[in-house]
Amino acid sequence: MSSNTVAPPSVPYRAVLLDLDGTLLDTIPDLAHAANAMRLDLGLPALPESLIATFVGKGVDNLIVRTLGADLNAAPLPPELIARGRESFYRHYHLVNGLKSVVYEGVMPGLRALHEMGLKLAVVTNKPTEFTRPLLERTGLTAFMQAIVCGDTLTERKPHPAPMLHACALLQVQPEQAVAIGDSINDALSARAAGCAVLAVPYGYNEGQSVHTLDVDAIVETIEVAARWIAQGRQAG
């Protein structure tokens, strides 16, 4: 569904739940650097950045396994290999986290617009806390957020609804009063199961698949366009 054809419903939204990688930030340059450094440490050749981009979405541990197996659906790997890979990836990613990551066009004006509407904002990501908080600080996004839910905040991660529900609880809103914005099936499934409205941006990763296949309320070109979509819904309500 296109943001040009789907009108926002008349719901008094009070909060916005934002994915991080592929939605607010292009983090692939840093992630790919760490992932390939890990492979080189283990005697494996580097992979194209474009391939590693398809491995992002279900958390760091899945990224590590997929990168080691050089496949989105990598076969089971020996636990000791995964452990060595994890130690290497974490070490390298700590060194580069945020160095080459870029805030997507439309994010800053979009966040400012959402803030000016009085909406509560939260990041809901599958990235571990130890990487998420420094990244938000380095890119100037922390100041916009009233809550941060990371991949290790709960026992469950997206596409499970628990992270979205937890964010709503932290912001003291009901799920139906929240709009989730993401770039992948993990965001869409998590938000739908939680009972939130769902918007998707088309420029992210989505494990190499088109966002046009996702069950969302609208596809919005940027976070700034998402802010306008939400504003229209509030006005209609």
C-alpha positions in Angstrom: 0.0 0.0 0.0 1.3 3.4 -0.9 1.3 6.5 1.3 -0.2 8.2 -1.8 -3.3 6.0 -1.7 -3.9 5.0 1.9 -5.5 7.6 4.1 -4.6 7.5 7.8 -7.4 6.4 10.1 -8.9 8.9 12.6 -7.1 7.6 15.7 -5.7 9.9 18.4 -2.1 8.6 18.2 0.0 9.5 21.2 3.3 7.7 20.5 5.7 6.6 17.7 7.8 3.4 18.0 10.8 3.6 15.6 13.1 0.9 14.4 16.8 1.9 14.2 18.9 0.0 11.6 17.5 0.6 8.1 14.8 3.1 9.4 16.6 5.9 11.2 20.2 5.1 10.3 22.1 3.4 7.5 24.4 1.3 9.7 25.5 -1.2 7.0 29.0 0.4 6.5 29.8 -0.3 10.2 28.1 -3.6 10.4 29.7 -4.9 7.2 33.1 -3.8 8.3 32.8 -5.7 11.6 31.2 -8.7 9.9 34.0 -9.0 7.4 36.7 -8.3 10.0 35.2 -11.3 11.9 35.4 -13.5 8.8 39.0 -12.5 8.1 39.8 -13.3 11.8 38.5 -16.8 11.2 40.3 -17.3 7.9 37.3 -16.7 5.7 37.1 -14.3 2.7 35.2 -11.0 2.9 31.7 -10.8 1.6 30.1 -8.0 -0.5 28.5 -5.3 1.7 25.3 -5.7 -0.3 25.0 -9.4 0.8 25.7 -8.6 4.4 22.9 -6.0 4.3 20.4 -8.8 3.6 21.5 -10.5 6.9 20.4 -7.6 9.1 17.1 -7.6 10.9 16.9 -10.4 13.5 19.6 -9.3 15.9 23.4 -9.5 16.1 23.5 -13.3 16.8 21.6 -14.0 13.6 23.8 -11.6 11.7 26.9 -13.4 12.9 25.5 -16.9 12.0 24.4 -15.7 8.6 27.7 -14.0 7.9 29.7 -17.0 8.9 27.5 -19.2 6.7 27.5 -16.6 3.9 23.7 -17.3 3.6 20.5 -15.8 4.8 19.3 -19.3 5.7 22.7 -20.6 6.9 22.9 -24.2 8.0 23.6 -24.9 11.7 27.2 -24.1 12.6 29.4 -25.5 15.4 28.8 -23.7 18.7 32.5 -23.1 19.1 32.7 -21.4 15.7 29.7 -19.1 16.6 31.3 -18.3 20.0 34.6 -17.3 18.3 32.7 -15.3 15.7 30.7 -13.5 18.3 33.8 -12.5 20.3 35.4 -11.2 17.1 32.4 -9.4 15.8 31.7 -7.6 19.1 35.3 -6.5 19.4 35.4 -5.1 15.9 31.9 -3.5 16.0 32.7 -1.7 19.3 35.6 0.0 17.4 33.5 1.2 14.4 29.9 1.6 15.8 28.6 4.9 14.5 31.8 5.9 12.6 30.3 5.6 9.1 26.6 5.2 9.9 24.4 7.9 8.3 21.1 9.4 9.4 18.7 8.9 6.6 17.2 11.9 4.7 14.0 13.1 6.3 14.8 11.6 9.7 15.8 14.8 11.6 12.9 17.0 10.3 10.5 14.1 10.8 11.6 13.6 14.4 11.3 17.3 15.1 7.8 17.3 13.6 6.7 14.4 15.7 8.2 16.0 18.8 6.4 19.3 18.0 3.1 17.4 17.8 3.6 16.3 21.4 4.1 12.6 20.5 6.1 10.4 22.7 9.0 8.6 20.8 10.8 5.4 21.4 13.4 3.3 19.6 12.5 -0.4 19.4 15.5 -2.3 18.0 16.9 -5.8 17.9 20.4 -4.3 18.4 22.0 -5.0 21.8 22.0 -2.2 24.4 25.8 -1.9 24.4 25.7 -0.9 20.7 22.4 1.0 20.6 22.9 3.6 23.2 26.3 4.8 22.0 25.0 4.8 18.4 22.1 7.0 19.3 24.4 9.4 21.2 26.9 9.6 18.4 24.2 10.4 15.8 22.3 12.9 17.9 19.1 10.8 18.2 19.0 10.2 21.9 17.5 13.6 22.7 14.3 12.7 20.8 13.6 9.5 22.6 11.6 9.0 25.8 12.3 5.2 25.8 14.8 2.8 24.2 14.0 -0.9 23.9 16.9 -3.1 22.7 17.4 -6.6 21.6 18.5 -7.7 25.1 15.9 -5.6 27.0 13.5 -8.6 27.1 13.9 -12.3 26.5 12.0 -11.8 23.2 12.9 -9.7 20.2 11.0 -8.6 17.1 9.1 -10.1 15.3 7.6 -11.0 18.7 5.2 -8.3 19.9 6.8 -8.1 23.4 9.2 -5.3 22.5 6.4 -3.1 21.1 4.2 -3.8 24.1 7.1 -3.0 26.4 7.7 0.3 24.7 4.0 1.3 24.9 4.1 0.5 28.7 7.2 2.6 29.1 5.5 5.5 27.3 2.3 4.9 29.2 0.1 4.5 26.0 -2.1 1.8 24.8 -0.8 -0.1 21.7 -3.7 1.2 19.6 -2.5 4.7 20.4 1.0 4.0 18.9 2.4 4.0 15.4 5.3 1.7 14.6 7.7 2.7 11.8 10.2 0.2 10.4 11.8 -1.2 7.3 11.3 -4.9 7.7 9.0 -7.9 8.2 10.2 -8.1 11.8 8.8 -4.6 12.5 5.6 -5.2 10.7 4.9 -8.6 12.4 5.8 -7.3 15.8 3.7 -4.2 15.5 0.7 -5.9 14.1 0.7 -8.6 16.8 1.0 -5.8 19.4 -2.0 -4.0 18.0 -0.1 -0.9 16.8 -0.6 0.9 13.5 2.3 0.1 11.1 4.2 2.3 8.6 7.1 1.1 6.5 9.9 3.0 4.8 11.1 1.6 1.5 14.9 2.4 1.7 15.9 0.0 4.4 17.0 -3.6 4.5 14.1 -6.1 5.0 16.4 -9.1 4.5 16.6 -8.3 0.8 12.9 -8.3 0.2 10.5 -5.5 -1.0 8.5 -3.8 1.7 5.6 -3.8 -0.7 4.9 -7.3 0.3 4.4 -6.4 4.0 1.1 -6.0 5.9 1.3 -2.3 6.7 -1.1 0.6 6.9 1.1 2.7 4.5 4.5 2.9 2.9 6.0 6.3 3.6 9.0 7.6 1.7 10.7 9.1 4.8 10.1 9.7 8.5 9.1 13.3 7.6 6.4 11.9 5.3 5.4 9.6 8.2 5.0 12.6 10.5 2.6 14.1 7.9 0.6 10.9 7.7 0.3 10.8 11.5 -0.6 14.5 11.6 -3.4 14.0 9.1 -4.8 11.2 11.2 -4.8 13.3 14.3 -6.5 16.2 12.5 -9.2 13.8 11.1 -9.8 12.6 14.6 
